Amino acid sequence: MRLREDLTASVNIKGVVDVDTVKGCTCGMKAYPDGGCYGLCYAANAWRRRGLDFTKSVCRYPRADGIKEIIKILKQHPAKWFRVGTMGDPCHFWELTASVCEWFCKYKVPVIVTKHWIPIQDKELKRLQKAKATVNTSVSALDTDEELSHRLEQHARMKAAGLNAVLRVVSAKFGDTELGRLRTKTQDRLYRFGGKVIDNPLRIPATDARVRSGEIIVKKVMDLNAEVYCSIAREGAFTGKCSECPDQCGVESEET
């Protein structure tokens, strides 16, 4: 099955307006060929079920009629923001990502979600700042030391450039094991990192080896209309529809 290469907008099951510049994640799948990041990448799993190859980052270019349709969807949606980085990492084509933010920032706030596999160039960083983009840097205590150091460094670049920079912590409740205690310390450091921090609980099956070993603790929670296993580090962490989420991907309210 071939992935469509035209830039589109769509509203997913959680109510997110997705304007992905890139579908797929070559860097992430190269680093973690067995299921993507943490072995649990929801996008990679969804792509595999559809018969698509998530190991190939496909850049999605706009057409004139496509841009009109995207603007129509943005205007109709009640949220004040749209997301770039739902089923792929926009870092694979920062130039196009910056262009999309510039085109549509007059309608909604662009929210970029990235792991910074490929660092952004300064010229694109300036373009994101002018478009008043919000950048969510995805991090986790499950990252390697090198990955975490790199991502925190890139997050600092976003802040220094004057962007609304958000640390998006893929969190988990770690058990009382040697590795679990170490990861808890790392996660606590991320929570205290400063600035805006979003808690994004890890969805992980009870059959996962890390759950069976006691490294990660899970429980059943309602996620939309289904019960799923999730690892909740902090009580009150949100798992429902985006319209009801207090974080709103870190986008500043009009009162701020």
For each residue, the residues with C-beta under 8 A, 3 or more apart:
1: 50 51 52
2:
3: 23 24 52 53 58
4: 8 60
5: 58 59 60 61
6: 60 61 62 63 66
7: 19 21 60 61 62 63 66 67 70 100
8: 4 19 60 66 69 70
9: 17 18 19 69 70 73 74 82
10: 17 18 73
11: 15 16 17 18 73 77
12: 15 16 18 86
13: 224
14: 224 241 242
15: 11 12 79 241 242 243
16: 11 12 79 83 86 242
17: 9 10 11 73 74 77 79 81 82 83 108
18: 9 10 11 12 82 83 86 87
19: 7 8 9 70 74 82 83 84 100 104
20: 23 60 84 85 86 87 88 90
21: 7 59 60 84 88 90 93 96 97 100
22: 25 57 58 59 60 85 88 89 90 92 93 96 97
23: 3 20 57 58 60 87 88
24: 3 29 47 52 53 54 55 56 57 58 87 88 92
25: 22 28 29 36 41 43 44 54 55 57 88 89 92 117
26: 29 30 55 56 57 92
27: 30 31 57 89 91 92 117 118
28: 25 31 32 36 37 41 44 89 115 117
29: 24 25 26 32 33 36 44 54 55
30: 26 27 33 55
31: 27 28 37 117
32: 28 29 35 36 37 38 39 41
33: 29 30 55
34: 39
35: 32 38 39 40 41 44 45
36: 25 28 29 32 39 40 41 43 44 45 54
37: 28 31 32 40 41 115
38: 32 35 41 140 142 170 202 204
39: 32 34 35 36 208
40: 35 36 37 45 202 203 204 208
41: 25 28 32 35 36 37 38 44 45 54
42: 45 46 203
43: 25 36 46 47 54 86 87 88
44: 25 28 29 35 36 41 47 48 54
45: 35 36 40 41 42 48 49
46: 42 43 49 50 87
47: 24 43 44 50 52 53 54 87
48: 44 45 51 52 54
49: 45 46
50: 1 46 47
51: 1 48
52: 1 3 24 47 48
53: 3 24 47 56
54: 24 25 29 36 41 43 44 47 48
55: 24 25 26 29 30 33
56: 24 26 53
57: 22 23 24 25 26 27 88 89 92 93
58: 3 5 22 23 24 88
59: 5 21 22 92 93 96
60: 4 5 6 7 8 20 21 22 23 96
61: 5 6 7 96
62: 6 7 66 67 70 100 103
63: 6 7 66 67
64: 67 68
65: 68 69
66: 6 7 8 62 63 69 70
67: 7 62 63 64 70 71 103
68: 64 65 71 72
69: 8 9 65 66 72 73
70: 7 8 9 19 62 66 67 73 74 104
71: 67 68 74 75 104 107
72: 68 69 75 76
73: 9 10 11 17 69 70 76 77
74: 9 17 19 70 71 77 82 104 107 108
75: 71 72 107
76: 72 73
77: 11 17 73 74 82 108
78: 243
79: 15 16 17 82 108 242 243 248
80: 108 109 248 251
81: 17 108 109 110 111 134 248 249 251
82: 9 17 18 19 74 77 79 104 108 109 110 111
83: 16 17 18 19 86 111 112 113 249
84: 19 20 21 90 97 100 101 110 111 112 113
85: 20 22 88 89 90 111 112 113 114 136
86: 12 16 18 20 43 83 113
87: 18 20 23 24 43 46 47
88: 20 21 22 23 24 25 43 57 58 85 92
89: 22 25 27 28 57 85 92 114 115 117
90: 20 21 22 84 85 93 94 97 112 113 114
91: 27 94 97 114 115 116 117 118 119 120
92: 22 24 25 26 27 57 59 88 89 117 118
93: 21 22 57 59 90 96 97
94: 90 91 97 98 118 120 121 124
95: 98 99 124
96: 21 22 59 60 61 93 99 100
97: 21 22 84 90 91 93 94 100 101 112 124 128
98: 94 95 101 102 124 127 128 131
99: 95 96 102 103 127
100: 7 19 21 62 84 96 97 103 104 110
101: 84 97 98 104 105 110 112 127 128 131 133
102: 98 99 105 127 130 131
103: 62 67 99 100
104: 19 70 71 74 82 100 101 107 108 110
105: 101 102 108 109 110 131 132 133
106:
107: 71 74 75 104
108: 17 74 77 79 80 81 82 104 105
109: 80 81 82 105 132 133 134 251
110: 81 82 84 100 101 104 105 128 131 132 133 134
111: 81 82 83 84 85 133 134 135 136 249 250 251
112: 83 84 85 90 97 101 128 133 134 135 136
113: 83 84 85 86 90 136 138 168 249
114: 85 89 90 91 117 135 136 137 138
115: 28 37 89 91 137 138 139 147 151
116: 91 119 120 137 150 151 154
117: 25 27 28 31 89 91 92 114
118: 27 91 92 94
119: 91 116 154 157
120: 91 94 116 124 125 128 154 157
121: 94 124 125
122: 125 126
123: 126 127
124: 94 95 97 98 120 121 127 128
125: 120 121 122 128 129 157 158 161 163
126: 122 123 129 130 161
127: 98 99 101 102 123 124 130 131
128: 97 98 101 110 112 120 124 125 131 133 135 161 163
129: 125 126 132 133 161 162 163
130: 102 126 127
131: 98 101 102 105 110 127 128
132: 105 109 110 129 164
133: 101 105 109 110 111 112 128 129 163 164
134: 81 109 110 111 112 163 164 165 166 249 250 251 252
135: 111 112 114 128 155 158 163 164 165 166
136: 85 111 112 113 114 166 167 168 198 249 250
137: 114 115 116 151 152 154 155 158 165 166 167 168
138: 113 114 115 151 168 170 200
139: 115 143 148 151 152 155 167 168 169 170 190
140: 38 143 148 169 170 171 172 187 190 202
141: 171 172 174 183 184 186 187 190
142: 38 170 172 183 202
143: 139 140 147 148 151
144: 147 148
145: 148 149
146: 149 150
147: 115 143 144 150 151
148: 139 140 143 144 145 151 152 186
149: 145 146 152 153
150: 116 146 147 153 154
151: 115 116 137 138 139 143 147 148 154 155
152: 137 139 148 149 155 156 193
153: 149 150 156 157
154: 116 119 120 137 150 151 157 158
155: 135 137 139 151 152 158 159 165 167
156: 152 153 159 160
157: 119 120 125 153 154 160 161
158: 125 135 137 154 155 161 163 165
159: 155 156 162 163 165 195
160: 156 157
161: 125 126 128 129 157 158
162: 129 159
163: 125 128 129 133 134 135 158 159
164: 132 133 134 135 196 250 251 252
165: 134 135 137 155 158 159 195 196
166: 134 135 136 137 195 196 197 198 249 250
167: 136 137 139 155 190 193 195 196 197 198
168: 113 136 137 138 139 198 200 250
169: 139 140 187 190 191 197 198 199 200
170: 38 138 139 140 142 200 202
171: 140 141 187 199 200 201 202 231 233 234 237
172: 140 141 142 183 187 201 202 204 216 217 231 233
173: 216 217 218 231 232 233
174: 141 177 179 180 181 183 184 187 215 216 217 233
175: 180 214 215 216 217
176: 180 181 214
177: 174 180 181 213 214 215
178: 181 182
179: 174 182 183 215
180: 174 175 176 177 183 184 214 215 216
181: 174 176 177 178 184 185
182: 178 179 185 186
183: 141 142 172 174 179 180 186 187 215
184: 141 174 180 181 187 188
185: 181 182 188 189
186: 141 148 182 183 189 190
187: 140 141 169 171 172 174 183 184 190 191 233
188: 184 185 191 192
189: 185 186 192 193
190: 139 140 141 167 169 186 187 193 197
191: 169 187 188 197 199
192: 188 189
193: 152 167 189 190 197
194:
195: 159 165 166 167
196: 164 165 166 167 250
197: 166 167 169 190 191 193
198: 136 166 167 168 169 247 249 250
199: 169 171 191 233 234 237 238 247
200: 138 168 169 170 171
201: 171 172 230 231 232 233 237 239
202: 38 40 140 142 170 171 172 216 230 231
203: 40 42 223 228 229 230
204: 38 40 172 208 210 211 216 218 229 230 231
205: 208 211 229
206: 211 218 229
207: 211 212
208: 39 40 204 205 211 212 216
209: 212 213
210: 204 213 215 216
211: 204 205 206 207 208 214 215 216 217 218 229
212: 207 208 209
213: 177 209 210
214: 175 176 177 180 211 217
215: 174 175 177 179 180 183 210 211
216: 172 173 174 175 180 202 204 208 210 211 231
217: 172 173 174 175 211 214 231
218: 173 204 206 211 229 230 231
219: 229 230 231 232
220: 227 228 229 230
221: 227 228 229 230 232 239
222: 225 226 227 239 240
223: 203 226 227 228 230 239 240
224: 13 14 240 241
225: 222
226: 222 223
227: 220 221 222 223
228: 203 220 221 223
229: 203 204 205 206 211 218 219 220 221
230: 201 202 203 204 218 219 220 221 223 239
231: 171 172 173 201 202 204 216 217 218 219
232: 173 201 219 221 235 237
233: 171 172 173 174 187 199 201 237
234: 171 199 237
235: 232
236:
237: 171 199 201 232 233 234
238: 199 244 245 246 247
239: 201 221 222 223 230
240: 222 223 224 244 245
241: 14 15 224 244 245
242: 14 15 16 79 245 248 249
243: 15 78 79
244: 238 240 241
245: 238 240 241 242 248
246: 238
247: 198 199 238 250
248: 79 80 81 242 245 251 253
249: 81 83 111 113 134 136 166 198 242
250: 111 134 136 164 166 168 196 198 247
251: 80 81 109 111 134 164 248
252: 134 164 256
253: 248 256
254:
255:
256: 252 253
